[in-house]
């Protein structure tokens, strides 16, 4: 069971904390049995695009491409993932699948869709799960720096993670790591957004939500890749430090889900932030193609 309410952002945020919200007039809330999901909605009658940020991040992650999509005539919805932003910090389930269900619940509450779902990092898996579980509400997915399988860690990486999250410096550790994901062109407001993420993670129970998410296997998402039939666009930064070979990762995933690919030269894990103009235009073209062609079901492709 879900219910719906809204509250002006000005009553909630000020100063650098404004980056916890998007650039709309209101934060809206979807209340479920497990907790409350915060989101915003530009409204309108155009094609619907919903953006899901990566773990530990805020829905302001889409602040640069969102105005481009809105200007193109799209209705844009962005949400705070369970555990972060203005969403409830404590949940019984933090999986990509559960987050995908939150996106679907928002679309149902708004009576919106079908929608193209954008998902960054682990939330790329959320977009795929949403397309599997509610195919009538999802007409395409945009996977930004997608992590949809368990990536092997070296012994040194495991040690660094263990030490990084071991003490009171863990918020500094996470935000420093976050900053490293923008190797070429951080946004002009990068420092302010970093401060907002750090402030959010210092709120009670939010760091525990992050640690829980980090511990989850992505094997369930990897297991559904060969079942994906929705039109897909993979956007990968050529310098994404989360992958040993980002270009090969994109190629391999594309071959499994019949996806288009966009390799963004010089970008890291957030290509839609570092190279927002180029990525935004490609997303616009992808969504317009879906809108013009109508419902599309691609043949399953198995490796």
Secondary structure, DSSP 8 states (H G I E B T S, - for coil): --EEEEEEGGGT--GGGGGGS-SSSEEEEEE-SS-EEEEEE---SS-EEEEE--TT--GGGGHHHHHHHHHTT-EEEEE--TTSTTS-S--S---HHHHHHHHHHHHHHHT--SEEEEEETTHHHHHHHHHHH-GGGEEEEEEES---S-----HHHHHHHHHHTSSTTHHHHHHHHHHTT-SS---TTHHHHHHHHHHHHTSTTHHHHHHHHHH---HHHHTTGGG--S-EEEEEETT-TTSSSHHHHHHHHHHHHT-EEEEETT--S-HHHHTHHHHHHHHHHHHHHHHHH-S--------
